[in-house]
C-alpha cells in the first residue's frame, strides 16, 4: 500500500490465538495493525498507551467469539472510546468493524453494523476489501502522511501563524506575528506586524516549545472600581446569577514591577504533554488533537510537567505567577482585552453568543481550537491569552490579596498569598462569556480540580 493505515485490534484474552493469526495476516497485507501483545513494552502505563493507540487508529476491529461476546473488563472501555470516535466520522466512513471469529450472536449494540465472518471462506477477502476502500479515501485526504508529530498537530491541521527564525544557541530566535485592534463593535480598526524574540526548546521527535522573551517592568494590575462594575453589569446581561464579588476580586488596581521572563507562545499542547509525560488524561472527543491545548490536568500535574521538562532540558520551567500572566496578557494595554474594548470570534475562542460591549453574537464552536489557529497574537506575540482554555498560575487565590499589594504602594515580582485553598487560573475558556476572558478576571479552584476548559502555559527563567 502507498501509505499504511492503522488498525486497532480489540479482543478478549480467550481469543488470543485466532487474533494473532489475524494480526499477522493484516501485517503481511501491508496494513499497520496494533495489538497489545506486540506493542506494549514492560514498564509502560498500559492504559494510556492503549488509549493513544485508539485515538491514532484509522480502523477499530472488534474480534468476537461465543466465549468473549459478553466479557467485561478493559475491552468495554475500548469499545466505548471507539464508538465515541466513530461519532466524529463521516456517515459513509468505514471505521468500526465487528469480526466474528465463529458462529455467535452479536451483542445488541452492534446489531445494525455489518460484520465480517472470519470463519467463512470469503471472510478475509471481505475484510480486506472494506479496509482498502476506506484506506484509499483516507490516504487521499492526507497527502503528507506519515509525519512526526509537530507542536501544532497532525497532518491536515492548521499551520503555525508564522515560521520561527532560528538564530543559533547564542542568539534569540525570532517569531513574526500579526496583531490587531478592535472597536467596541468588534470590528478591526488597525493591524500591525511585529517580531518577538525568544528561544525554541527542542523536545525531539519533531516537537518544539516556543518561548517569548518579555522584558518586564511596571504595569497596572487589576481593575478600577468602575471597570469592575462595568464587567459585573455585562455578566448580568446573560447570567442573572452572576455575583458581584467575582468582579470585586479584581480590585483594587495596583502597581506591580516584574523582572524579565519568558512566556510560552502558546498553551501547552496535547502532543507536548504526551512527549514529556508519556501519557494523556481522559479528554472528551471534541477536545482532542495533538495541536489542541492539553486539558483535564490539575495544578499538581501541571507543576509536575514543569519539573519533568526542566529535568530533561536543563532549563528552569514553571507556571507563571498571576502577575506575570496578567502582564503577558495585557501586553502594555489597559483596556478590558489586549485587542481593545471587546473581543470578536476572529481573535478569540469563547462562547460567542455571550459577547462583550457591542460585539455581535454568533453561534459558538463549543470546543477548543488548535493553539494559535486564529493567527492573531497580542502585542507581545503571544497567542490565545483570551479564551480557548483557562491557564493555571502558581499563586494561591485570595480575594483580599490585591488590597495587601495596594497598601505597599508598589510590589515587585509578587508570588501571591503564602497559603490558601484554591490555586489561581486565568484567561477564560471556550465555554465562557467574553466578560470572563478579560485580562483582569480572576478565578481558581482546588489544586486537584480538572476541567475540559483548563490547561496551562509555561514560564522559563534564564537563557
C-alpha positions as CSV (number, residue, x, y, z in Angstrom):
1,X,0.0,0.0,0.0
2,X,1.3,3.5,-0.7
3,X,0.6,4.6,2.9
4,X,-0.1,2.3,5.8
5,X,-3.3,2.8,7.7
6,X,-3.5,1.9,11.4
7,X,-5.9,-0.8,12.7
8,X,-6.6,-1.2,16.4
9,X,-7.5,-4.8,17.2
10,X,-9.7,-5.2,20.2
11,X,-10.2,-8.7,21.7
12,X,-10.6,-10.7,24.8
13,X,-7.7,-12.9,26.1
14,X,-9.7,-16.1,25.4
15,X,-9.4,-15.3,21.7
16,X,-5.7,-14.6,21.6
17,X,-4.8,-17.5,19.3
18,X,-7.1,-16.7,16.3
19,X,-6.5,-12.9,16.8
20,X,-2.7,-13.4,16.5
21,X,-3.4,-15.0,13.1
22,X,-5.5,-12.0,12.0
23,X,-2.8,-9.6,13.2
24,X,-0.1,-11.4,11.1
25,X,-2.4,-11.6,8.1
26,X,-3.0,-7.8,8.2
27,X,0.7,-7.1,8.6
28,X,1.6,-9.3,5.7
29,X,-1.0,-7.5,3.5
30,X,0.7,-4.1,4.2
31,X,-1.5,-2.7,6.9
32,X,-0.3,-1.4,10.2
33,X,-2.3,-3.4,12.9
34,X,-1.9,-2.7,16.6
35,X,-2.3,-5.4,19.2
36,X,-1.3,-5.2,22.8
37,X,0.8,-8.4,22.9
38,X,3.1,-6.9,20.2
39,X,3.1,-3.2,21.1
40,X,3.1,-3.0,24.9
41,X,6.5,-2.9,26.4
42,X,7.4,-3.7,30.0
43,X,7.2,-0.8,32.4
44,X,4.8,1.4,30.3
45,X,1.5,2.7,31.6
46,X,-0.5,0.3,29.5
47,X,-3.9,2.0,29.8
48,X,-2.5,5.3,28.5
49,X,-0.6,3.6,25.6
50,X,-3.8,1.7,24.6
51,X,-5.8,4.9,24.7
52,X,-3.3,6.7,22.5
53,X,-3.3,3.8,20.0
54,X,-7.1,4.0,19.9
55,X,-7.1,7.7,19.1
56,X,-4.4,7.3,16.4
57,X,-6.1,4.3,14.7
58,X,-7.9,4.6,11.3
59,X,-10.0,1.4,12.0
60,X,-11.3,-0.4,15.0
61,X,-11.5,-4.1,14.6
62,X,-13.6,-5.8,17.3
63,X,-13.0,-9.6,17.4
64,X,-15.9,-11.6,19.0
65,X,-16.5,-15.2,19.8
66,X,-19.1,-17.1,21.7
67,X,-16.9,-17.1,24.8
68,X,-15.9,-13.4,24.6
69,X,-19.1,-11.7,23.4
70,X,-20.3,-10.9,26.9
71,X,-16.9,-10.4,28.5
72,X,-16.4,-7.4,30.8
73,X,-13.2,-5.6,31.5
74,X,-11.0,-3.1,29.7
75,X,-12.4,-4.2,26.3
76,X,-15.6,-2.4,27.2
77,X,-13.7,0.8,27.6
78,X,-12.1,0.3,24.3
79,X,-15.5,-0.2,22.7
80,X,-16.9,2.9,24.3
81,X,-14.0,5.0,23.2
82,X,-14.2,3.7,19.6
83,X,-17.9,4.4,19.4
84,X,-17.3,7.9,20.6
85,X,-14.6,8.4,17.9
86,X,-16.9,6.9,15.3
87,X,-19.4,9.7,16.0
88,X,-16.9,12.1,14.6
89,X,-16.5,10.3,11.3
90,X,-18.5,10.9,8.1
91,X,-21.7,8.8,7.7
92,X,-20.2,6.7,4.9
93,X,-16.9,6.1,6.6
94,X,-15.9,2.5,7.4
95,X,-14.3,2.6,10.9
96,X,-15.9,0.2,13.4
97,X,-15.8,-3.4,12.1
98,X,-17.2,-6.3,14.2
99,X,-15.4,-9.5,13.3
100,X,-17.0,-12.8,14.3
101,X,-14.4,-15.5,14.9
102,X,-17.0,-18.2,15.0
103,X,-20.8,-18.5,14.7
104,X,-22.2,-16.5,17.5
105,X,-24.7,-13.8,18.3
106,X,-23.5,-10.2,18.1
107,X,-24.2,-8.0,21.2
108,X,-27.4,-6.0,20.6
109,X,-25.5,-2.7,20.4
110,X,-23.8,-3.9,17.2
111,X,-26.8,-5.4,15.5
112,X,-27.1,-2.6,12.9
113,X,-23.4,-2.8,11.9
114,X,-22.4,-5.1,9.1
115,X,-19.9,-7.6,10.5
116,X,-17.3,-9.8,8.9
117,X,-17.4,-13.6,9.5
118,X,-13.8,-14.7,9.8
119,X,-14.8,-18.4,9.8
120,X,-16.4,-18.2,6.3
121,X,-14.3,-18.8,3.2
122,X,-14.6,-15.2,2.0
123,X,-14.0,-13.7,5.5
124,X,-10.5,-12.4,4.7
125,X,-11.5,-11.1,1.3
126,X,-14.4,-9.1,2.7
127,X,-12.4,-7.6,5.5
128,X,-9.5,-6.7,3.1
129,X,-11.9,-5.1,0.6
130,X,-13.5,-2.9,3.3
131,X,-10.1,-1.8,4.6
132,X,-8.7,-1.0,1.2
133,X,-11.8,1.0,0.1
134,X,-11.7,3.2,3.2
135,X,-7.9,3.4,3.1
136,X,-8.0,4.9,-0.4
137,X,-10.2,7.7,1.0
138,X,-8.0,8.2,4.0
139,X,-4.8,8.4,2.0
140,X,-6.3,10.8,-0.5
141,X,-7.1,13.1,2.4
142,X,-3.7,13.1,3.9
143,X,-1.1,13.6,1.2
144,X,1.7,14.3,3.7
145,X,1.4,11.2,5.9
146,X,3.4,9.9,7.5
147,X,4.8,12.8,9.6
148,X,6.3,13.1,13.1
149,X,4.0,14.9,15.5
150,X,4.6,18.7,15.4
151,X,3.8,21.3,18.1
152,X,0.7,22.2,16.1
153,X,-0.6,18.8,15.4
154,X,-1.2,16.1,12.8
155,X,-1.2,16.5,9.1
156,X,-4.1,18.5,7.9
157,X,-4.4,20.8,10.9
158,X,-3.8,24.5,10.5
159,X,-0.2,25.6,10.2
160,X,1.6,27.8,12.7
161,X,0.8,31.5,12.4
162,X,4.4,32.3,11.4
163,X,7.6,30.4,11.0
164,X,10.3,30.6,13.6
165,X,13.6,32.2,12.5
166,X,16.3,30.3,14.4
167,X,19.4,32.3,15.2
168,X,21.6,29.7,16.9
169,X,22.4,28.9,20.5
170,X,23.8,32.4,21.4
171,X,21.2,34.5,19.7
172,X,17.5,34.8,20.4
173,X,15.1,33.2,17.9
174,X,12.6,35.4,16.1
175,X,8.9,34.9,16.0
176,X,6.9,37.1,13.4
177,X,3.3,37.8,14.3
178,X,0.3,39.9,13.4
179,X,-1.8,41.8,16.0
180,X,-4.9,43.9,15.6
181,X,-7.1,46.4,17.4
182,X,-10.9,46.3,17.6
183,X,-13.5,49.0,18.3
184,X,-16.4,48.3,20.7
185,X,-18.4,46.8,17.8
186,X,-15.8,44.1,17.5
187,X,-14.6,45.5,14.1
188,X,-11.0,45.6,13.2
189,X,-9.7,49.2,13.1
190,X,-5.9,48.6,12.7
191,X,-3.4,45.8,12.1
192,X,0.3,45.7,12.7
193,X,3.1,43.2,12.4
194,X,5.8,42.6,14.8
195,X,8.7,40.2,15.6
196,X,9.0,38.7,19.1
197,X,12.3,37.2,20.3
198,X,12.8,34.2,22.4
199,X,14.1,30.6,22.4
200,X,12.9,27.3,21.0
201,X,13.1,24.2,23.2
202,X,13.6,21.1,21.1
203,X,11.7,18.1,22.6
204,X,12.8,15.7,19.9
205,X,10.5,13.8,17.5
206,X,9.7,17.0,15.6
207,X,8.2,18.7,18.7
208,X,9.3,22.1,20.0
209,X,8.2,24.6,22.7
210,X,8.4,28.3,21.7
211,X,9.2,30.8,24.5
212,X,8.8,34.5,24.1
213,X,11.1,37.0,25.9
214,X,9.3,39.6,28.0
215,X,11.4,42.5,29.3
216,X,9.3,43.0,32.4
217,X,8.9,46.4,34.1
218,X,6.0,48.2,35.7
219,X,2.3,47.9,34.9
220,X,-1.1,48.4,36.4
221,X,-2.6,45.1,37.6
222,X,-6.3,44.5,38.2
223,X,-9.4,46.7,37.6
224,X,-10.6,50.0,38.8
225,X,-13.9,50.0,40.7
226,X,-15.6,51.5,37.7
227,X,-14.3,48.8,35.4
228,X,-15.2,46.0,37.8
229,X,-18.8,47.4,38.0
230,X,-19.0,47.5,34.2
231,X,-17.9,43.9,34.0
232,X,-20.4,42.9,36.6
233,X,-23.2,44.6,34.6
234,X,-22.0,42.8,31.4
235,X,-22.2,39.5,33.2
236,X,-25.7,40.2,34.4
237,X,-26.9,40.7,30.8
238,X,-26.5,37.0,30.3
239,X,-26.3,35.3,33.7
240,X,-28.7,36.6,36.3
241,X,-26.9,34.5,39.0
242,X,-23.6,36.4,38.4
243,X,-22.2,37.6,41.7
244,X,-20.6,41.0,42.3
245,X,-17.8,39.6,44.5
246,X,-16.4,37.7,41.5
247,X,-15.6,41.1,39.9
248,X,-14.7,42.9,43.1
249,X,-11.9,40.4,43.4
250,X,-10.2,42.3,40.5
251,X,-9.8,45.4,42.7
252,X,-8.1,47.5,43.8
253,X,-5.9,48.3,40.8
254,X,-2.3,48.4,41.9
255,X,1.2,48.9,40.6
256,X,3.4,45.9,40.0
257,X,7.1,45.6,38.9
258,X,8.3,42.4,37.2
259,X,11.7,41.0,36.4
260,X,12.3,39.8,32.8
261,X,11.0,36.3,32.0
262,X,10.0,34.1,29.1
263,X,6.4,33.1,28.4
264,X,5.1,30.3,26.3
265,X,4.0,31.5,22.8
266,X,1.0,29.1,23.1
267,X,-0.6,27.0,25.8
268,X,1.0,23.5,26.2
269,X,-0.5,21.1,23.7
270,X,-1.5,17.5,24.0
271,X,1.4,16.4,21.8
272,X,3.9,18.3,24.0
273,X,2.3,16.8,27.2
274,X,2.4,13.3,25.8
275,X,6.1,13.7,24.7
276,X,7.1,14.9,28.2
277,X,4.8,12.8,30.5
278,X,4.3,9.7,28.4
279,X,0.5,9.6,28.7
280,X,-2.6,11.7,28.3
281,X,-5.5,12.3,30.7
282,X,-9.0,11.4,29.7
283,X,-10.2,14.0,27.1
284,X,-13.6,14.4,25.6
285,X,-13.5,13.5,21.8
286,X,-14.3,17.1,20.6
287,X,-11.4,18.5,22.6
288,X,-8.8,16.0,21.4
289,X,-5.9,16.7,19.0
290,X,-2.1,16.9,19.1
291,X,-2.2,20.6,18.4
292,X,-5.1,21.4,20.8
293,X,-4.3,22.6,24.3
294,X,-3.9,20.0,27.0
295,X,-7.0,20.0,29.3
296,X,-8.2,18.0,32.3
297,X,-4.8,18.4,34.1
298,X,-4.9,19.6,37.6
299,X,-2.5,22.1,39.2
300,X,-0.3,19.4,40.7
301,X,0.1,17.6,37.4
302,X,0.9,20.9,35.6
303,X,3.7,21.6,38.1
304,X,5.0,18.0,37.6
305,X,5.1,18.7,33.9
306,X,7.2,21.8,34.5
307,X,9.6,19.8,36.8
308,X,10.0,16.9,34.3
309,X,10.6,19.4,31.4
310,X,13.2,21.2,33.5
311,X,14.9,17.9,34.3
312,X,15.0,16.9,30.6
313,X,16.1,20.2,29.2
314,X,18.3,21.5,32.0
315,X,16.3,24.8,31.8
316,X,14.1,26.2,34.5
317,X,10.4,25.9,33.7
318,X,7.4,26.7,35.9
319,X,3.9,28.0,35.9
320,X,3.5,31.8,35.6
321,X,2.7,33.8,38.7
322,X,-0.7,35.6,38.5
323,X,1.1,38.9,38.0
324,X,3.3,37.5,35.2
325,X,0.2,36.1,33.5
326,X,-1.7,39.4,33.5
327,X,1.3,41.4,32.4
328,X,1.8,39.0,29.5
329,X,-1.9,39.1,28.6
330,X,-2.3,42.8,28.7
331,X,0.8,43.4,26.6
332,X,1.0,47.1,27.7
333,X,-2.7,47.7,27.3
334,X,-5.2,49.0,30.0
335,X,-8.3,48.1,28.0
336,X,-10.5,45.1,29.0
337,X,-8.8,43.0,26.4
338,X,-5.4,43.1,24.7
339,X,-7.2,43.8,21.4
340,X,-9.2,46.8,22.8
341,X,-12.6,47.3,24.4
342,X,-14.1,43.9,23.3
343,X,-13.4,40.5,21.7
344,X,-14.6,39.0,18.4
345,X,-14.7,35.5,17.1
346,X,-11.8,36.5,14.8
347,X,-9.4,36.9,17.7
348,X,-10.6,34.6,20.5
349,X,-12.4,31.3,21.1
350,X,-15.1,32.0,23.8
351,X,-18.9,31.5,24.0
352,X,-19.6,33.7,21.0
353,X,-23.3,34.1,21.8
354,X,-22.3,36.0,25.0
355,X,-20.2,38.9,23.7
356,X,-18.8,41.9,25.5
357,X,-19.9,45.5,24.8
358,X,-21.4,45.9,21.4
359,X,-19.7,43.0,19.6
360,X,-22.2,40.9,17.7
361,X,-23.5,37.5,18.7
362,X,-22.5,34.3,16.9
363,X,-23.0,30.6,17.3
364,X,-20.1,29.3,19.4
365,X,-17.8,26.5,18.4
366,X,-18.4,24.7,21.7
367,X,-14.9,23.1,21.7
368,X,-11.2,24.0,21.8
369,X,-9.3,25.2,18.7
370,X,-5.7,24.2,17.8
371,X,-3.3,26.6,19.5
372,X,-2.6,29.8,17.5
373,X,-5.0,28.8,14.8
374,X,-6.8,32.2,14.8
375,X,-3.5,33.7,13.5
376,X,-3.7,36.8,15.8
377,X,-1.4,37.5,18.7
378,X,-1.3,40.2,21.3
379,X,1.4,42.9,21.1
380,X,3.9,40.7,22.8
381,X,3.5,37.9,20.2
382,X,1.5,35.6,22.5
383,X,-1.5,33.6,21.2
384,X,-4.7,32.5,22.9
385,X,-4.3,34.6,26.1
386,X,-8.1,35.3,25.9
387,X,-10.3,32.2,25.8
388,X,-9.8,28.7,24.4
389,X,-8.6,27.4,27.8
390,X,-8.1,28.7,31.3
391,X,-4.5,28.6,32.4
392,X,-3.2,27.6,35.8
393,X,-0.9,30.0,37.6
394,X,1.4,29.3,40.5
395,X,-0.3,31.5,43.1
396,X,-2.8,30.7,45.8
397,X,-6.0,32.6,45.3
398,X,-7.3,35.2,47.7
399,X,-9.8,38.0,47.1
400,X,-8.0,40.1,49.7
401,X,-4.5,39.9,48.2
402,X,-4.8,42.8,45.9
403,X,-5.6,45.1,48.8
404,X,-2.5,43.9,50.5
405,X,-0.5,44.7,47.4
406,X,-2.1,48.2,47.1
407,X,-1.2,49.0,50.6
408,X,2.5,48.5,49.8
409,X,2.4,51.1,47.0
410,X,4.5,49.0,44.6
411,X,5.1,45.3,44.7
412,X,8.0,43.6,42.9
413,X,7.6,40.1,41.5
414,X,4.6,39.2,43.7
415,X,4.2,35.5,44.4
416,X,0.6,35.6,45.8
417,X,-0.6,34.7,49.3
418,X,1.6,32.3,51.4
419,X,-1.2,29.8,51.7
420,X,-4.8,29.1,50.6
421,X,-7.3,26.5,49.5
422,X,-7.5,27.4,45.8
423,X,-4.9,27.9,43.1
424,X,-5.4,30.7,40.5
425,X,-6.3,30.2,36.9
426,X,-6.7,32.9,34.3
427,X,-7.9,33.7,30.8
428,X,-11.3,32.1,30.4
429,X,-12.2,29.2,28.1
430,X,-14.1,28.1,25.0
431,X,-17.3,27.8,27.0
432,X,-17.2,31.1,28.9
433,X,-18.7,34.5,28.5
434,X,-16.5,37.1,26.9
435,X,-16.5,39.1,30.1
436,X,-14.8,36.2,31.9
437,X,-12.0,36.2,29.3
438,X,-10.9,39.8,30.2
439,X,-7.2,40.5,31.1
440,X,-8.2,41.2,34.7
441,X,-10.6,38.5,35.5
442,X,-9.6,36.1,38.3
443,X,-10.7,32.6,39.3
444,X,-9.4,29.5,40.9
445,X,-10.1,26.1,42.4
446,X,-8.5,23.4,44.5
447,X,-5.1,22.1,43.2
448,X,-6.8,18.8,42.3
449,X,-9.5,20.3,40.1
450,X,-9.7,19.3,36.4
451,X,-11.7,20.7,33.6
452,X,-12.2,20.3,29.9
453,X,-11.6,24.0,29.5
454,X,-8.5,24.2,31.8
455,X,-4.8,23.9,30.7
456,X,-1.7,26.0,31.2
457,X,1.3,27.6,29.6
458,X,4.9,27.8,30.7
459,X,7.3,30.4,32.0
460,X,11.1,29.9,31.6
461,X,13.6,31.7,33.7
462,X,17.1,32.5,32.2
463,X,18.5,31.5,28.9
